[in-house]
Amino acid sequence: MNTTGQSAGTNDMDAHHQHEVARVVIADDNQLRASSIASVMKGNTDIAVIVSAPDGRTIGHELPADLVLLALGGRQAAALATGAMAVQRNPFAEVVFYGDDPAAPEVAAASVLGITRIVHARDLLPWLARSGDLLARGALLRRVAAAALAAVPRPPTLSAATDRPTSMPLPTAEMQFRESYIRYLLTESGSRQEAARRAGVPYRTMCEMIRKLDIG
């Protein structure tokens, strides 16, 4: 395939996204735990990790992000609101909540809201070691794909490509449709008998139509 005809805009977009990295934001008032989480996530060079204070104003400056890790049950009970803000800033973001106390009010509230990705803090690091990179890069790829599709120009339509709409006699249109349909059936079926069965016509009728249309 010849790729020399790619537009400059396409090449610029490819170059931009090739250097784009997944953004991970960690919001936890336990600085030691946040640092441990960051260390696990920083093992991949394609990920940028930001540790933020858990209050909404501070973390808002670090969004949008592809993966957002939010501690539940801290001194500032705003993790659920922050999670909603993260998804609002980036609909493709992955949000993971974690905490130490299953009885914390935010954990109960999260369950009522239908949030299921809540990890116990003691299990978070080994789980992130296996899943963090996949979650972050998966969210990044969805975001990049959406941006690429949004940048696709609208294709010219057949009516816009001609000065005026062209007309075709009905018998000619029917014949062209019949030929295209029979060719499709023969390709998909592999035999004339199967094509006739799928078309709902006798085998002899199918053979006669193929002969008249001069289909090889």
C-alpha positions as CSV (number, residue, x, y, z in Angstrom):
1,M,0.0,0.0,0.0
2,N,1.3,3.4,-1.0
3,T,1.4,5.7,2.1
4,T,3.2,8.6,0.4
5,G,-0.1,10.4,-0.1
6,Q,-0.8,10.9,3.6
7,S,-1.7,14.5,4.5
8,A,0.5,16.6,6.6
9,G,-2.3,16.9,9.2
10,T,-2.3,13.1,9.6
11,N,1.4,12.9,10.0
12,D,1.4,15.7,12.6
13,M,-1.3,13.9,14.5
14,D,0.6,10.6,14.4
15,A,3.8,12.3,15.6
16,H,1.9,14.0,18.4
17,H,0.2,10.8,19.7
18,Q,3.4,8.7,19.4
19,H,4.9,10.9,22.1
20,E,1.8,11.1,24.3
21,V,2.0,9.3,27.6
22,A,-0.8,8.1,29.9
23,R,-1.4,10.4,32.9
24,V,-2.0,8.9,36.3
25,V,-3.2,11.0,39.2
26,I,-3.1,9.7,42.8
27,A,-5.0,11.6,45.5
28,D,-4.3,10.4,49.0
29,D,-3.7,12.3,52.3
30,N,-1.4,9.4,53.4
31,Q,1.8,10.6,51.7
32,L,3.7,7.5,52.4
33,R,1.1,5.3,50.8
34,A,0.8,7.7,47.9
35,S,4.5,7.5,47.3
36,S,4.4,3.7,47.3
37,I,1.6,3.7,44.8
38,A,3.6,6.2,42.6
39,S,6.7,4.0,42.7
40,V,4.7,1.0,41.4
41,M,3.2,3.1,38.6
42,K,6.4,4.8,37.6
43,G,7.9,1.5,36.5
44,N,6.7,2.2,33.0
45,T,8.3,5.0,31.0
46,D,5.1,5.6,29.0
47,I,3.2,6.8,32.1
48,A,3.4,10.1,33.9
49,V,2.4,9.9,37.5
50,I,1.2,12.9,39.6
51,V,0.6,12.8,43.3
52,S,-2.0,15.3,44.4
53,A,-3.6,16.5,47.6
54,P,-7.1,15.0,47.9
55,D,-9.0,18.3,48.0
56,G,-11.0,19.0,44.8
57,R,-9.4,22.3,44.1
58,T,-5.9,20.9,44.0
59,I,-6.6,17.8,42.1
60,G,-8.7,19.7,39.6
61,H,-5.5,21.4,38.3
62,E,-4.0,17.9,37.6
63,L,-7.0,16.7,35.5
64,P,-7.8,15.4,32.9
65,A,-6.0,12.1,33.5
66,D,-6.3,8.6,32.1
67,L,-6.1,6.7,35.4
68,V,-7.2,8.3,38.7
69,L,-6.5,6.5,42.0
70,L,-8.6,7.9,44.9
71,A,-8.3,7.1,48.6
72,L,-11.7,6.7,50.4
73,G,-12.2,7.6,54.1
74,G,-9.5,10.2,54.4
75,R,-9.6,13.4,56.4
76,Q,-11.2,15.1,53.3
77,A,-14.2,13.0,52.3
78,A,-14.3,14.2,48.7
79,A,-13.2,11.1,46.7
80,L,-16.5,10.4,45.2
81,A,-17.0,14.0,44.0
82,T,-13.4,13.9,42.7
83,G,-14.1,10.7,40.8
84,A,-17.1,12.3,39.1
85,M,-15.0,15.3,38.2
86,A,-12.3,13.1,36.7
87,V,-14.8,11.4,34.4
88,Q,-16.4,14.7,33.5
89,R,-13.0,16.0,32.4
90,N,-12.1,12.8,30.5
91,P,-15.0,10.4,29.8
92,F,-12.5,7.7,29.0
93,A,-10.7,7.8,32.3
94,E,-10.4,4.8,34.6
95,V,-11.2,5.6,38.2
96,V,-10.2,3.3,41.1
97,F,-11.1,3.9,44.7
98,Y,-9.2,2.3,47.6
99,G,-9.3,2.4,51.4
100,D,-8.6,0.6,54.7
101,D,-12.0,0.7,56.4
102,P,-14.8,-1.2,54.7
103,A,-17.2,0.5,57.1
104,A,-16.2,4.0,56.1
105,P,-19.2,6.2,55.0
106,E,-17.7,6.9,51.6
107,V,-17.4,3.1,50.9
108,A,-21.1,2.7,51.8
109,A,-22.0,5.6,49.6
110,A,-19.9,4.3,46.7
111,S,-21.7,0.9,47.0
112,V,-25.1,2.6,46.9
113,L,-24.0,4.5,43.7
114,G,-23.1,1.2,42.1
115,I,-19.4,1.7,42.1
116,T,-17.7,-1.7,42.2
117,R,-14.0,-0.9,41.6
118,I,-13.1,-0.4,45.2
119,V,-9.9,-2.1,46.3
120,H,-8.7,-2.7,49.9
121,A,-5.5,-0.6,50.4
122,R,-3.5,-3.7,51.5
123,D,-4.3,-5.3,48.1
124,L,-3.8,-2.2,45.9
125,L,0.0,-2.4,45.2
126,P,0.2,-6.0,44.0
127,W,-3.0,-5.5,42.0
128,L,-1.7,-2.2,40.4
129,A,1.6,-4.0,39.6
130,R,-0.4,-6.2,37.2
131,S,-3.2,-3.9,36.2
132,G,-2.2,-0.3,36.5
133,D,-0.3,-0.1,33.2
134,L,-3.1,-1.8,31.4
135,L,-5.8,0.5,32.8
136,A,-3.8,3.7,32.1
137,R,-2.7,2.7,28.6
138,G,-6.2,1.4,27.7
139,A,-7.8,4.7,28.7
140,L,-5.1,6.6,26.8
141,L,-5.8,4.6,23.6
142,R,-9.5,5.2,23.9
143,R,-9.0,8.9,24.3
144,V,-6.5,9.1,21.4
145,A,-8.9,7.0,19.2
146,A,-11.8,9.3,20.0
147,A,-9.7,12.4,19.1
148,A,-8.6,10.8,15.8
149,L,-12.2,9.9,14.8
150,A,-13.4,13.4,15.8
151,A,-10.8,14.9,13.5
152,V,-11.9,12.9,10.4
153,P,-13.3,15.3,7.8
154,R,-16.8,14.5,6.6
155,P,-16.6,12.5,3.3
156,P,-18.0,14.1,0.1
157,T,-21.3,12.5,-0.8
158,L,-22.2,11.3,-4.2
159,S,-24.8,14.1,-4.7
160,A,-22.2,16.7,-3.8
161,A,-19.7,15.2,-6.2
162,T,-21.9,15.8,-9.2
163,D,-23.5,18.9,-10.6
164,R,-27.0,17.3,-10.6
165,P,-28.6,14.0,-9.5
166,T,-28.5,11.4,-12.2
167,S,-31.5,9.3,-13.0
168,M,-31.6,5.6,-14.0
169,P,-34.4,3.7,-15.6
170,L,-36.1,1.3,-13.1
171,P,-35.4,-1.9,-15.2
172,T,-31.7,-1.0,-15.3
173,A,-31.6,-0.3,-11.5
174,E,-33.3,-3.6,-10.9
175,M,-30.9,-5.5,-13.2
176,Q,-27.9,-4.0,-11.5
177,F,-29.2,-4.8,-8.1
178,R,-30.0,-8.4,-9.1
179,E,-26.5,-8.9,-10.5
180,S,-24.8,-7.5,-7.4
181,Y,-27.0,-9.6,-5.1
182,I,-26.4,-12.8,-7.1
183,R,-22.6,-12.2,-7.1
184,Y,-22.8,-11.7,-3.4
185,L,-24.7,-14.9,-2.8
186,L,-22.3,-16.9,-5.0
187,T,-19.3,-15.5,-3.1
188,E,-20.8,-16.2,0.3
189,S,-22.5,-19.6,-0.5
190,G,-19.7,-21.3,-2.5
191,S,-22.1,-23.1,-4.8
192,R,-25.1,-22.4,-7.1
193,Q,-27.4,-24.7,-5.1
194,E,-26.7,-23.0,-1.8
195,A,-27.1,-19.5,-3.5
196,A,-30.4,-20.6,-4.9
197,R,-31.5,-21.9,-1.5
198,R,-30.6,-18.6,0.2
199,A,-32.3,-16.5,-2.6
200,G,-35.5,-18.6,-2.2
201,V,-35.6,-19.6,-5.9
202,P,-35.3,-23.0,-7.7
203,Y,-31.9,-24.1,-8.7
204,R,-32.8,-23.9,-12.5
205,T,-34.0,-20.4,-12.1
206,M,-30.8,-19.4,-10.4
207,C,-28.7,-21.0,-13.2
208,E,-30.8,-19.2,-15.8
209,M,-30.3,-15.8,-14.1
210,I,-26.6,-16.4,-13.9
211,R,-26.5,-17.2,-17.6
212,K,-28.5,-14.1,-18.6
213,L,-26.4,-11.9,-16.4
214,D,-23.2,-13.5,-17.9
215,I,-21.8,-14.1,-14.4
216,G,-18.7,-16.3,-14.5
